[in-house]
Amino acid sequence: MALSPTATVPRITQKRRKSRSTEFESIGEKSLASTAAAWPFIGTTSGSSSIKQYGDIRNVAQIRQMDVSSAELEALEPTSPLADGAVVLGGLYQFTRDPPMFLDEEQSRVPKYAMRSIVHTPAGNSKNYTLHYFVKQAKSAFIRNVTTTCAIGSASNRVIQHRDAIAMDHSTRRSGHQYLWITEPCVPQQSLHYVLSGSDKSIDVSDYPFKAWSTYAMLDALKDVHAANYVHLGLTSWSFYYADPEAISDWQITGFDQTHCAGERIAEARLNQWSAPELFATASSDNRRCFRQTAQPASDIWSLGCIIYTLATGRSLTIDHNQTAQLSRRDRDQLFIHVTSACNEAGAVNESYRTLLEGMLQPDPARRSTAANLAAYWKEANGLYDDDEEENNEAEESVVTP
């Protein structure tokens, strides 16, 4: 049955992208009861697809092999003092003087994961990028990030875009990094995690327009991932970054280190506080890894629901990873009570959050909605409207057809 909102349409909320000081117009009170009731949340899972091979770099066209000199290899150490301002990788890139950045395995799942800001230096046309470092043991994570980003990013502007990928013949001597991935800028200070922590004082995270547009951007990003038949399987607040300081709520998605095709068999995956309950059914004794699962988009819906709950309320759905595991493995009745209370709490922020999260935080994955349905509901329920859409619509209307 086709889904459609009722005739009662909330006032349009327009977003201006070019001025950070006027990024949002105020969102008035919405009458959402009839609109929410028109959006049932029962989704279907995607069909299975062929298993991808992530082990052999030689089979990945987007990754180029490179033999780097010992002097340049030293400059490519993330913490090397020789890196500041150095021109590397055949003279195509130059390091900035910004210090290296590190995420631990709880934040990124990738061991010894490091980043540095880098500039592409063709004559007269420099552009900033982020260089991501992977150690030899993280080859699979490196390949998954590159291949998934290229596959999804070609059709979506909601994905941090790929620029270059390099497999060096030798690892750096001290840190053991061997694989380099260059993307659009996505440093920790541009992450959703950083913004929600209150570290960015230039944005008011309690402002409802910020919440509304951020929610839509993340739903829209996940919709594009699932439309390409991929399942992220590791969503956290570290998975989303803004590219333009003038439009902080335009989140883009990344962190595809354990992404699988929908329907693909998962041999092993890392679990976290935001992992879906069904993944804990085959978890290790410490609840840190799951085995012998099938990748389904519904698992991402739960994880994003946890993130959106935090965005809406300022609190985490569970205290920590251990509580998530306990509720998922042993206290499923209590889990239902817990998420029902959470949906009600988010509904106190705005009624549309209750309806949205009721379609996401369902213990039974078969009862979760699809990202496409959720994004469409959220846009309609909050009357979200974009200057870019107006320009596109006007351009289409101006075309005269015979």
Residue, then its C-alpha position, 0 to 999 in steps of 0.5 A: m500500500a502506498l504511503s501518503p501524508t494527510a491533507t494537513v501539511p505543516r508550514i514550509t520550513q526553508k533552509r538557506r545554505k549560504s549563510r551560517s548566521t541565517e542557516f535556519e528559519s524558525i520552525g513553528e509549532k506543527s500539528l502532527a497528529s493526523t500526519a503521523a497517523a498516516w505513516p505506518f512503519i513496516g518495512t521490507t528487507s533488501g534481497s541478497s546480493s553476491i558476496k564481495q571480495y575484500g582481500d586482494i588489492r590488485n582487484v580494486a581499480q581505485i587503489r594504485q600500488m606505489d613504491v615509496s622512497s625511504a625518505e618519503l616513507e619517513a615523511l609519511e609517518p603520521t607523527s613525523p616532524l618531516a611531514d609538516g609542509a612536505v610534498v609527497l606521493g609523486g608531488l601531487y600532495q602537500f601536508t599542512r602544518d596541522p597536527p595529526m589526529f587519532l581515533d581509538e578503536e572504540q571510535s573507529r574500529v580500525p587499529k592505529y587509525a590516524m588522519r592528517s590534513i593534506v592539500h592537492t597541489p596542481a598548478g594554481n588550483s589547490k584543494n584540501y583533503t583528509l589523508h587516512y592511514f591504515v596499518k597493514q593488519a587493517k587491509s580489509a577495512f581499507i579496501r571496504n572503505v574505498t570500494t564502498t565509498c566509490a560505489i555509493g558516492s558516484a550517485s550520492n552527495r551524502v557520502i564523503q567522497h573518495r579522492d585517491a587510494i594508495a597501497m605502498d609496497h612497504s609500511t612506515r617503519r615506526s607506526g606500520h601504516q601501509y595504506l593511504w586513503i584520501t577523501e574530502p575533508c572529514v577531521p574529528q572537529q567536523s564530526l557529529h560526535y564533536v558537535l553533539s558533545g558541545s565542543d563546537k560553541s558556534i552551533d546551538v545543538s538545542d536549537y530545533p531547526f538544527k535537530a530537524w535538518s540534521t535528522y533529515a540529512m542522516l536519514d537521507a544519507l542512510k537512504d542512499v547507502h541502502a539504495a545502493n544495496y549496502v548495509h553500514l553495520g557500524l553507525t555511530s556519531w563518528s560516522f557523520y561529518y559536515a563538509d561546509p562550515e556554512a551548513i553544519s547540518d548537511w551531514q555526510i556519511t563515512g566509516f565503511d570499514q565493516t560494510h556488507c552488501a544487503g543479504e551478505r553473510i557476516a563472518e565477524a563484525r565489531l559491536n558497539q553501544w548502538s548495535a542492533p539487538e539482533l546482532f547480539a544473538t551470536a555475540s562473543s562472551d564479551n559482547r564485543r563481536c558478532f558472528r554468522q549473521t546476515a547483513q540487513p538494512a534494519s540493523d542500520i535503522w536501529s543504530l541511526g535511531c540511537i543516534i537520532y535519539t541522542l540528537a533529539t534529547g541530548r542523552s544516550l539510549t543506553i548507559d553503555h555497551n554493557q547495558t545494550a548487550q544485557l537488554s538485547r540478549r537477556d531482557r528483551d521485554q525490558l528492552f521494549i519498555h526502555v525504547t517505548s519510554a525513549c520514544n515518549e521522551a523524544g516526543a516531548v521535544n517534538e511529536s514527530y520524533r516520537t513517530l520517527l523513533e517508533g519506526m526505528l527503535q523496534p526490538d523486532p527488526a521486521r517492524r522497523s521502517t526503511a530509510a526511504n520511508l523515514a526520510a520522506y516522513w520526516k521531511e513532510a512532518n517538519g515541512l522541510y524545504d531547501d533553496d536548492e530544491e526551489e532552484n531545481n524546480e524552477a529550472e525544470e518548469s522553465v524547460v518548454t516541451p513540445 
